[in-house]
């Protein structure tokens, strides 16, 4: 009996010790996670105010932040997330993540998931994001062709659907292979009832000047070796068709015919028409929605900043795109839609036909055009000079009869500038 009592007492003491040890471990993890979140908030303070209800961590390396609110500086609005979860190799606390990101010593794998993200569509933050994105937070550059309006197409469709808040889910995964100097970044974003986008990006990562660690894929430290983009329409196209048809007071079928015809005219400018198979696939997608899958495989690793400077022909020549619309491949290779050697005849002088072997490639140069003709050069490199003397040079991301958006390449990415059509003094296109 004494032995049994002693054994039971020892077991109870052992269980209490284990529970106490686990409790202390969880307390330490909670403290470390909370301290790390405080550091992140301090780092973000010049740009945004961060608030949250609680931070938790577990021994498996998962850190959760509940009811996160982000309020950018200078904007009286915020974006919220019900829960943000962070997981990473060797990351036991957010302070570890802060330290490793600052030093460039990225973990082998890192995952971030934001659940229940909410953004009011009638607030200043949404409008600011619209301006920065050239009026396009999702979708394709073709969505608003033949559908003019006073506000961005996205805003008009959301208004018609009586949507007051964008509800999203976001997942980001980063995998790093140091020995092979390769990094993979996987991004998934779903906007409830609108669309879902996923991007799989593969980079060649070069060592930083400071040592042997490898930094984030920005600027010249990373070059793209492969890119896969999947865009799944979840009702936006159908809503767009009804909104645009109603605004123009025409049947939906008539709008779709005008839309597809305008896309054909846009992309046939200066070259061969779009392949019939591509037109048929696109009309089906524009009518019923579905999904687009675009794969880019550069002939050689290309700096991220270089991607934003490519015009449409450079995009085809350098990135070898492969397009799949609703599960069916579309062959883009045979059509050279935008030939760089095409030279317009001199005004008043007949153009003398020449044999293909007599044509010599020329270096592209900026050629003047009427500001109103910019809409025919979406995706081309343009130069716009305002009446105030400011000049913007970059890829034409958006154009209509009211304004244009020129996206200039910068180190680590690009920035879009909106210029009112009435303010344009001179316009040029690189040809």
VEXLUMVO-95159 format. One record per residue (C-alpha): z, x, y; residue in three letters. Coordinates in pm, 1 decimal, padded with zeros to 6 digits. Layout:
REM VEXLUMVO-95159
[r [Z X Y] ALA]
...
This chain:
REM VEXLUMVO-95159
[r [00000.0 00000.0 00000.0] UNK]
[r [00089.4 00276.3 00241.5] UNK]
[r [-00247.2 00446.1 00168.5] UNK]
[r [-00437.1 00122.6 00231.0] UNK]
[r [-00252.6 00058.0 00555.0] UNK]
[r [-00319.1 00411.2 00671.0] UNK]
[r [-00688.0 00376.4 00586.2] UNK]
[r [-00715.9 00048.0 00777.4] UNK]
[r [-00537.2 00201.2 01074.3] UNK]
[r [-00772.7 00498.9 01066.2] UNK]
[r [-01077.9 00271.8 01052.6] UNK]
[r [-00953.7 00069.4 01350.2] UNK]
[r [-00889.3 00386.2 01547.5] UNK]
[r [-01238.4 00512.3 01455.1] UNK]
[r [-01405.7 00189.8 01562.5] UNK]
[r [-01214.5 00190.9 01891.3] UNK]
[r [-01309.5 00554.8 01949.7] UNK]
[r [-01678.2 00484.4 01881.6] UNK]
[r [-01670.1 00176.9 02106.6] UNK]
[r [-01495.5 00374.6 02379.3] UNK]
[r [-01746.3 00656.3 02346.1] UNK]
[r [-02038.8 00411.3 02360.5] UNK]
[r [-01882.2 00240.2 02661.4] UNK]
[r [-01842.2 00572.7 02840.8] UNK]
[r [-02200.5 00664.5 02753.1] UNK]
[r [-02330.1 00334.5 02892.4] UNK]
[r [-02114.2 00377.3 03201.8] UNK]
[r [-02263.8 00723.0 03254.1] UNK]
[r [-02616.6 00588.2 03202.5] UNK]
[r [-02549.4 00305.4 03448.4] UNK]
[r [-02414.2 00551.1 03705.2] UNK]
[r [-02711.1 00787.5 03656.9] UNK]
[r [-02962.1 00502.4 03681.6] UNK]
[r [-02797.1 00362.1 03994.4] UNK]
[r [-02783.3 00706.9 04153.7] UNK]
[r [-03151.5 00759.6 04074.0] UNK]
[r [-03245.5 00425.9 04230.2] UNK]
[r [-03056.8 00523.2 04543.7] UNK]
[r [-03262.7 00843.3 04559.4] UNK]
[r [-03588.1 00653.8 04515.4] UNK]
[r [-03487.1 00415.8 04794.8] UNK]
[r [-03410.1 00715.2 05017.7] UNK]
[r [-03751.1 00870.3 04942.8] UNK]
[r [-03925.3 00540.3 05019.4] UNK]
[r [-03727.0 00465.3 05336.7] UNK]
[r [-03987.2 00607.8 05581.6] UNK]
[r [-04243.7 00369.4 05431.2] UNK]
[r [-04053.0 00070.6 05293.1] UNK]
[r [-03708.4 -00077.5 05243.9] UNK]
[r [-03607.9 -00125.3 04880.6] UNK]
[r [-03339.6 -00368.1 04765.6] UNK]
[r [-03235.5 -00472.3 04415.3] UNK]
[r [-02966.0 -00668.6 04238.8] UNK]
[r [-02880.9 -00437.8 03948.9] UNK]
[r [-02987.2 -00129.7 03753.9] UNK]
[r [-02929.3 -00084.5 03380.5] UNK]
[r [-03011.8 00181.3 03121.4] UNK]
[r [-02984.4 00219.4 02745.2] UNK]
[r [-02955.3 00515.2 02511.9] UNK]
[r [-03318.8 00468.5 02406.8] UNK]
[r [-03437.7 00591.7 02746.5] UNK]
[r [-03530.2 00258.0 02904.6] UNK]
[r [-03425.9 00187.8 03263.9] UNK]
[r [-03447.0 -00160.3 03416.0] UNK]
[r [-03425.0 -00268.0 03779.9] UNK]
[r [-03365.7 -00641.6 03831.8] UNK]
[r [-03491.9 -00848.6 04125.5] UNK]
[r [-03655.7 -00562.6 04314.5] UNK]
[r [-03765.8 -00639.4 04671.7] UNK]
[r [-03999.7 -00412.2 04865.9] UNK]
[r [-04042.8 -00463.1 05240.9] UNK]
[r [-04297.8 -00224.5 05400.1] UNK]
[r [-04207.6 -00076.9 05737.7] UNK]
[r [-04349.1 -00270.0 06030.4] UNK]
[r [-04431.6 -00581.8 05823.0] UNK]
[r [-04200.5 -00882.2 05819.5] UNK]
[r [-04271.8 -00968.8 05458.4] UNK]
[r [-04191.0 -00844.0 05109.2] UNK]
[r [-04322.6 -00829.6 04755.2] UNK]
[r [-04074.6 -00901.7 04477.7] UNK]
[r [-04050.0 -00831.6 04104.4] UNK]
[r [-03811.3 -01004.2 03867.9] UNK]
[r [-03776.3 -00688.0 03659.9] UNK]
[r [-03917.6 -00334.6 03665.6] UNK]
[r [-03882.6 -00129.6 03347.4] UNK]
[r [-03933.6 00247.8 03331.7] UNK]
[r [-03959.5 00453.7 03012.3] UNK]
[r [-04041.2 00821.9 02981.7] UNK]
[r [-04014.7 01117.5 02746.0] UNK]
[r [-03694.6 01300.7 02828.6] UNK]
[r [-03611.2 01053.2 03106.4] UNK]
[r [-03253.1 00930.0 03069.0] UNK]
[r [-03201.7 00833.5 03431.6] UNK]
[r [-03411.6 00759.1 03737.3] UNK]
[r [-03272.9 01075.3 03895.0] UNK]
[r [-03449.6 01272.7 03618.3] UNK]
[r [-03776.3 01100.3 03704.9] UNK]
[r [-03734.2 01168.8 04077.5] UNK]
[r [-03665.1 01536.9 04013.7] UNK]
[r [-03958.6 01581.9 03776.4] UNK]
[r [-04210.0 01398.9 03996.0] UNK]
[r [-04101.2 01602.7 04298.3] UNK]
[r [-04142.7 01930.0 04107.7] UNK]
[r [-04472.6 01827.9 03947.2] UNK]
[r [-04316.7 01859.0 03601.4] UNK]
[r [-04440.3 01525.4 03469.5] UNK]
[r [-04302.1 01394.5 03139.8] UNK]
[r [-04531.9 01388.9 02838.9] UNK]
[r [-04541.1 01009.7 02858.3] UNK]
[r [-04432.3 00765.7 03125.1] UNK]
[r [-04446.7 00385.1 03129.6] UNK]
[r [-04379.1 00140.8 03409.0] UNK]
[r [-04384.9 -00236.1 03372.4] UNK]
[r [-04334.1 -00485.7 03655.3] UNK]
[r [-04269.3 -00843.7 03543.7] UNK]
[r [-04274.6 -01155.6 03759.2] UNK]
[r [-04432.1 -00992.0 04065.2] UNK]
[r [-04469.8 -01238.7 04352.8] UNK]
[r [-04661.1 -01200.8 04680.1] UNK]
[r [-04694.4 -01487.8 04935.2] UNK]
[r [-05061.4 -01536.9 05023.7] UNK]
[r [-04983.9 -01675.9 05369.1] UNK]
[r [-04773.3 -01374.8 05472.1] UNK]
[r [-04855.6 -01063.2 05675.4] UNK]
[r [-04827.0 -00830.1 05374.3] UNK]
[r [-05104.8 -01007.9 05186.5] UNK]
[r [-05321.1 -01002.5 05499.9] UNK]
[r [-05254.6 -00630.3 05547.4] UNK]
[r [-05352.2 -00560.0 05186.6] UNK]
[r [-05666.8 -00765.0 05239.7] UNK]
[r [-05762.0 -00553.7 05539.5] UNK]
[r [-05695.1 -00226.4 05356.6] UNK]
[r [-05904.7 -00335.6 05058.0] UNK]
[r [-06195.0 -00457.7 05268.4] UNK]
[r [-06109.8 -00819.7 05182.5] UNK]
[r [-06121.1 -00763.1 04807.6] UNK]
[r [-05800.3 -00726.8 04604.8] UNK]
[r [-05979.9 -00815.1 04282.2] UNK]
[r [-06327.2 -00909.5 04164.3] UNK]
[r [-06655.6 -00730.9 04229.0] UNK]
[r [-06848.2 -00637.0 04546.9] UNK]
[r [-07097.2 -00913.3 04462.5] UNK]
[r [-06855.2 -01207.4 04463.4] UNK]
[r [-06918.7 -01316.3 04822.9] UNK]
[r [-07295.6 -01261.3 04835.8] UNK]
[r [-07462.6 -01574.5 04981.2] UNK]
[r [-07120.0 -01716.4 05066.5] UNK]
[r [-07025.2 -01649.1 05426.9] UNK]
[r [-06697.5 -01762.9 05580.2] UNK]
[r [-06445.4 -01698.2 05855.3] UNK]
[r [-06187.4 -01552.3 05615.0] UNK]
[r [-06215.8 -01339.5 05303.4] UNK]
[r [-06353.3 -01515.4 04997.4] UNK]
[r [-06030.6 -01457.2 04804.7] UNK]
[r [-05824.2 -01627.7 05074.7] UNK]
[r [-06060.1 -01924.9 05097.0] UNK]
[r [-06056.8 -01977.9 04719.7] UNK]
[r [-05676.6 -01953.6 04705.4] UNK]
[r [-05649.4 -02203.0 04992.1] UNK]
[r [-05881.0 -02443.9 04808.9] UNK]
[r [-05666.7 -02411.5 04495.7] UNK]
[r [-05350.2 -02461.9 04704.2] UNK]
[r [-05206.9 -02133.9 04573.8] UNK]
[r [-04914.1 -02020.5 04787.5] UNK]
[r [-04799.0 -01718.2 04588.2] UNK]
[r [-04985.5 -01459.4 04384.3] UNK]
[r [-04799.2 -01411.5 04057.2] UNK]
[r [-04875.9 -01088.2 03877.7] UNK]
[r [-04780.4 -00863.6 03588.9] UNK]
[r [-04838.3 -00488.7 03613.9] UNK]
[r [-04830.7 -00216.5 03347.1] UNK]
[r [-04892.7 00155.2 03401.3] UNK]
[r [-04887.0 00423.3 03130.3] UNK]
[r [-04940.0 00796.4 03178.5] UNK]
[r [-04988.0 01041.5 02890.5] UNK]
[r [-05008.3 01415.7 02953.8] UNK]
[r [-05131.5 01682.2 02712.6] UNK]
[r [-05043.5 02012.3 02875.3] UNK]
[r [-05206.8 02243.3 02622.6] UNK]
[r [-05540.7 02064.0 02654.5] UNK]
[r [-05497.5 02015.5 03030.7] UNK]
[r [-05573.7 01645.8 02992.3] UNK]
[r [-05409.5 01337.4 03139.5] UNK]
[r [-05470.1 00971.2 03058.3] UNK]
[r [-05369.7 00688.6 03291.0] UNK]
[r [-05379.9 00325.5 03174.4] UNK]
[r [-05342.3 00045.4 03430.9] UNK]
[r [-05325.9 -00326.9 03357.6] UNK]
[r [-05287.5 -00592.0 03626.7] UNK]
[r [-05301.7 -00966.7 03565.3] UNK]
[r [-05306.1 -01220.1 03850.4] UNK]
[r [-05203.3 -01554.9 03705.8] UNK]
[r [-05491.4 -01804.9 03699.8] UNK]
[r [-05728.5 -01566.3 03879.9] UNK]
[r [-05826.7 -01248.3 03693.4] UNK]
[r [-05704.6 -00953.6 03490.5] UNK]
[r [-05809.2 -00592.3 03539.0] UNK]
[r [-05750.7 -00290.5 03319.9] UNK]
[r [-05848.5 00067.8 03395.6] UNK]
[r [-05838.6 00355.9 03147.0] UNK]
[r [-05884.7 00686.1 03329.5] UNK]
[r [-05905.4 01031.4 03172.6] UNK]
[r [-05857.2 01346.7 03377.5] UNK]
[r [-05886.7 01721.3 03346.8] UNK]
[r [-05572.6 01849.3 03518.7] UNK]
[r [-05572.3 02188.7 03686.9] UNK]
[r [-05251.2 02391.6 03743.5] UNK]
[r [-05095.3 02366.0 04087.6] UNK]
[r [-05083.6 02676.1 04305.6] UNK]
[r [-04707.2 02693.3 04269.7] UNK]
[r [-04694.4 02766.4 03898.9] UNK]
[r [-04769.2 02641.1 03553.4] UNK]
[r [-04669.6 02278.3 03593.7] UNK]
[r [-04924.1 02004.9 03631.4] UNK]
[r [-04914.5 01758.0 03915.9] UNK]
[r [-05012.0 01399.8 03968.9] UNK]
[r [-05384.8 01312.8 03943.9] UNK]
[r [-05463.1 01323.1 04314.7] UNK]
[r [-05676.5 01541.4 04537.4] UNK]
[r [-05839.3 01847.5 04384.1] UNK]
[r [-05574.1 01894.4 04113.4] UNK]
[r [-05740.2 01641.3 03880.6] UNK]
[r [-06101.5 01569.9 03789.3] UNK]
[r [-06228.7 01258.7 03618.3] UNK]
[r [-06381.8 01310.7 03273.5] UNK]
[r [-06402.4 00943.7 03175.7] UNK]
[r [-06334.8 00599.2 03319.6] UNK]
[r [-06332.3 00256.3 03156.1] UNK]
[r [-06291.3 -00057.2 03367.9] UNK]
[r [-06243.2 -00403.9 03219.7] UNK]
[r [-06240.6 -00704.4 03452.0] UNK]
[r [-06171.3 -01043.9 03297.0] UNK]
[r [-06238.7 -01345.3 03517.1] UNK]
[r [-05982.8 -01620.6 03451.3] UNK]
[r [-06110.9 -01896.9 03673.8] UNK]
[r [-06195.1 -01723.9 04001.9] UNK]
[r [-06575.1 -01739.4 03958.1] UNK]
[r [-06579.0 -02111.7 03885.0] UNK]
[r [-06354.0 -02181.6 04183.8] UNK]
[r [-06569.8 -01953.4 04402.2] UNK]
[r [-06881.8 -02151.9 04308.8] UNK]
[r [-06729.1 -02485.6 04411.8] UNK]
[r [-06580.1 -02345.4 04734.4] UNK]
[r [-06903.3 -02178.2 04847.3] UNK]
[r [-07117.1 -02478.1 04755.0] UNK]
[r [-06883.1 -02709.9 04946.2] UNK]
[r [-06884.6 -02483.6 05252.4] UNK]
[r [-07266.6 -02485.3 05255.9] UNK]
[r [-07286.1 -02855.0 05160.9] UNK]
[r [-07519.5 -02786.9 04869.1] UNK]
[r [-07494.1 -02848.8 04492.0] UNK]
[r [-07318.7 -02582.8 04284.9] UNK]
[r [-07640.1 -02504.9 04091.8] UNK]
[r [-07820.5 -02442.6 04420.9] UNK]
[r [-07549.9 -02201.9 04536.1] UNK]
[r [-07568.9 -02013.7 04206.4] UNK]
[r [-07946.8 -01982.2 04235.4] UNK]
[r [-07914.0 -01855.2 04593.2] UNK]
[r [-07634.0 -01617.8 04491.1] UNK]
[r [-07828.2 -01462.3 04202.2] UNK]
[r [-08146.5 -01438.5 04412.3] UNK]
[r [-07952.4 -01261.1 04689.9] UNK]
[r [-07805.9 -01016.3 04438.0] UNK]
[r [-08156.3 -00943.2 04306.8] UNK]
[r [-08284.8 -00883.3 04660.9] UNK]
[r [-07987.5 -00665.0 04744.8] UNK]
[r [-08027.0 -00434.3 04446.2] UNK]
[r [-08405.7 -00426.9 04448.8] UNK]
[r [-08406.5 -00282.2 04801.3] UNK]
[r [-08613.5 00037.5 04807.3] UNK]
[r [-08690.3 00041.2 04434.2] UNK]
[r [-08770.0 -00146.3 04117.2] UNK]
[r [-08627.8 -00494.3 04054.4] UNK]
[r [-08325.4 -00546.2 03834.3] UNK]
[r [-08401.5 -00574.1 03461.6] UNK]
[r [-08445.5 -00935.9 03350.5] UNK]
[r [-08174.3 -00897.8 03085.8] UNK]
[r [-07924.3 -00786.5 03350.2] UNK]
[r [-08013.2 -01081.6 03577.0] UNK]
[r [-07969.5 -01327.8 03289.8] UNK]
[r [-07634.9 -01178.4 03186.1] UNK]
[r [-07510.9 -01173.2 03543.9] UNK]
[r [-07604.7 -01538.1 03608.6] UNK]
[r [-07410.4 -01638.7 03298.5] UNK]
[r [-07109.3 -01441.0 03420.1] UNK]
[r [-07136.4 -01580.8 03775.5] UNK]
[r [-07150.6 -01936.3 03637.0] UNK]
[r [-06885.7 -01938.1 03367.2] UNK]
[r [-06684.3 -01621.2 03425.2] UNK]
[r [-06594.7 -01402.6 03129.3] UNK]
[r [-06553.2 -01028.2 03132.8] UNK]
[r [-06721.2 -00713.0 03257.5] UNK]
[r [-06673.7 -00373.6 03094.4] UNK]
[r [-06796.6 -00063.9 03273.8] UNK]
[r [-06775.5 00283.0 03119.1] UNK]
[r [-06838.4 00594.9 03328.3] UNK]
[r [-06891.5 00935.7 03171.5] UNK]
[r [-06956.5 01209.0 03431.6] UNK]
[r [-07193.7 01484.0 03321.3] UNK]
[r [-06924.9 01726.7 03442.1] UNK]
[r [-06562.3 01668.7 03548.0] UNK]
[r [-06565.1 01520.3 03899.3] UNK]
[r [-06295.2 01525.6 04167.3] UNK]
[r [-06142.5 01184.7 04238.5] UNK]
[r [-06223.5 01214.1 04608.9] UNK]
[r [-06591.5 01267.9 04521.9] UNK]
[r [-06622.4 00931.1 04348.8] UNK]
[r [-06579.5 00739.9 04674.8] UNK]
[r [-06866.2 00929.1 04841.4] UNK]
[r [-07136.6 00847.0 04585.1] UNK]
[r [-07412.2 00610.4 04687.9] UNK]
[r [-07566.2 00374.9 04434.1] UNK]
[r [-07826.2 00617.0 04301.0] UNK]
[r [-07572.8 00898.0 04279.8] UNK]
[r [-07345.6 00661.1 04091.2] UNK]
[r [-07615.2 00607.8 03826.3] UNK]
[r [-07732.1 00970.1 03809.8] UNK]
[r [-07393.2 01141.4 03795.7] UNK]
[r [-07166.6 00896.3 03613.0] UNK]
[r [-07403.6 00757.5 03345.8] UNK]
[r [-07265.5 00401.9 03359.4] UNK]
[r [-07269.2 00172.6 03056.4] UNK]
[r [-07225.3 -00198.2 03130.7] UNK]
[r [-07123.5 -00479.5 02894.4] UNK]
[r [-07121.6 -00840.3 03020.7] UNK]
[r [-06946.7 -01096.0 02802.2] UNK]
[r [-06977.1 -00872.5 02498.1] UNK]
[r [-07347.5 -00790.7 02540.6] UNK]
[r [-07469.5 -00448.4 02649.0] UNK]
[r [-07704.0 -00413.2 02943.1] UNK]
[r [-07924.1 -00104.6 02951.0] UNK]
[r [-07906.5 00050.0 03298.4] UNK]
[r [-08074.1 00383.1 03220.2] UNK]
[r [-08451.0 00298.7 03244.3] UNK]
[r [-08444.5 00157.6 03595.6] UNK]
[r [-08433.2 00403.2 03881.8] UNK]
[r [-08357.7 00137.6 04137.5] UNK]
[r [-08304.6 00360.5 04440.7] UNK]
[r [-08550.0 00656.0 04422.3] UNK]
[r [-08437.1 00938.2 04655.1] UNK]
[r [-08795.1 01068.4 04693.2] UNK]
[r [-08928.6 00745.5 04842.7] UNK]
[r [-09040.7 00825.1 05197.4] UNK]
[r [-09138.4 00549.6 05438.2] UNK]
[r [-09474.4 00583.4 05610.6] UNK]
[r [-09470.1 00699.6 05969.9] UNK]
[r [-09505.4 00407.4 06211.2] UNK]
[r [-09872.2 00350.4 06296.3] UNK]
[r [-09990.8 00603.2 06035.7] UNK]
[r [-10119.8 00483.3 05698.8] UNK]
[r [-09936.7 00633.1 05406.7] UNK]
[r [-10163.6 00849.5 05194.8] UNK]
[r [-10114.2 00786.1 04824.1] UNK]
[r [-10037.8 01097.2 04626.5] UNK]
[r [-10021.2 01181.0 04260.9] UNK]
[r [-09676.0 01194.3 04107.2] UNK]
[r [-09710.3 01569.3 04057.8] UNK]
[r [-09775.7 01621.4 04431.5] UNK]
[r [-09447.7 01466.1 04544.3] UNK]
[r [-09175.0 01710.5 04637.4] UNK]
[r [-08810.8 01609.1 04640.6] UNK]
[r [-08655.8 01603.0 04984.0] UNK]
[r [-08297.6 01631.3 05098.2] UNK]
[r [-08149.1 01294.3 05198.4] UNK]
[r [-08117.2 01243.8 05574.4] UNK]
[r [-07964.8 00970.7 05791.0] UNK]
[r [-08226.1 00721.4 05907.7] UNK]
[r [-08176.3 00468.1 06187.2] UNK]
[r [-08176.4 00095.6 06118.8] UNK]
[r [-08076.0 -00223.3 06291.1] UNK]
[r [-07705.1 -00308.5 06249.3] UNK]
[r [-07803.7 -00648.6 06109.6] UNK]
[r [-07989.8 -00471.8 05826.1] UNK]
[r [-07672.3 -00302.0 05699.6] UNK]
[r [-07613.7 -00593.6 05462.4] UNK]
[r [-07909.8 -00467.1 05259.2] UNK]
[r [-07738.3 -00132.8 05203.0] UNK]
[r [-07411.5 -00223.1 05032.8] UNK]
[r [-07299.2 00076.1 04828.5] UNK]
[r [-07508.1 00325.3 05027.1] UNK]
[r [-07374.4 00603.5 05247.0] UNK]
[r [-07399.4 00494.7 05611.3] UNK]
[r [-07303.0 00620.2 05956.3] UNK]
[r [-07184.9 00365.4 06213.8] UNK]
[r [-07123.6 00446.5 06580.5] UNK]
[r [-06941.8 00199.3 06803.4] UNK]
[r [-07000.4 00127.0 07171.0] UNK]
[r [-06670.4 00310.5 07235.8] UNK]
[r [-06817.9 00627.9 07083.4] UNK]
[r [-06629.1 00628.9 06751.9] UNK]
[r [-06828.8 00724.9 06442.5] UNK]
[r [-06749.6 00627.2 06082.9] UNK]
[r [-06934.3 00784.8 05789.6] UNK]
[r [-06888.8 00672.6 05430.8] UNK]
[r [-06986.2 00420.9 05165.0] UNK]
[r [-07065.4 00071.6 05293.3] UNK]
[r [-06812.9 -00138.5 05100.5] UNK]
[r [-06870.7 -00476.3 05268.2] UNK]
[r [-07106.0 -00629.0 05524.5] UNK]
[r [-07179.3 -00969.1 05671.8] UNK]
[r [-07294.4 -01106.7 06006.8] UNK]
[r [-06947.3 -01053.6 06157.4] UNK]
[r [-06829.7 -00709.9 06045.5] UNK]
[r [-06879.1 -00416.2 05810.2] UNK]
[r [-06631.2 -00209.1 05611.8] UNK]
[r [-06706.4 00163.6 05584.5] UNK]
[r [-06501.4 00352.8 05325.4] UNK]
[r [-06454.5 00717.9 05422.0] UNK]
[r [-06356.9 00978.1 05162.0] UNK]
[r [-06028.5 01157.2 05218.2] UNK]
[r [-05826.2 01404.6 05015.2] UNK]
[r [-05680.6 01210.6 04725.6] UNK]
[r [-05887.2 00893.7 04778.6] UNK]
[r [-06052.3 00697.9 05058.6] UNK]
[r [-05973.4 00465.4 05347.0] UNK]
[r [-06169.6 00163.2 05467.4] UNK]
[r [-06251.5 00096.8 05833.2] UNK]
[r [-06354.3 -00249.9 05953.4] UNK]
[r [-06601.9 -00251.6 06242.9] UNK]
[r [-06710.9 -00572.0 06415.6] UNK]
[r [-07088.8 -00615.8 06415.4] UNK]
[r [-07080.5 -00679.5 06790.6] UNK]
[r [-06919.0 -00337.1 06843.6] UNK]
[r [-07188.5 -00137.8 06658.0] UNK]
[r [-07407.8 00063.8 06891.8] UNK]
[r [-07598.8 00266.9 06629.5] UNK]
[r [-07637.7 00237.5 06251.7] UNK]
[r [-07788.2 00484.9 06005.1] UNK]
[r [-07830.0 00500.5 05628.4] UNK]
[r [-07856.2 00813.3 05413.4] UNK]
[r [-08198.7 00814.4 05249.6] UNK]
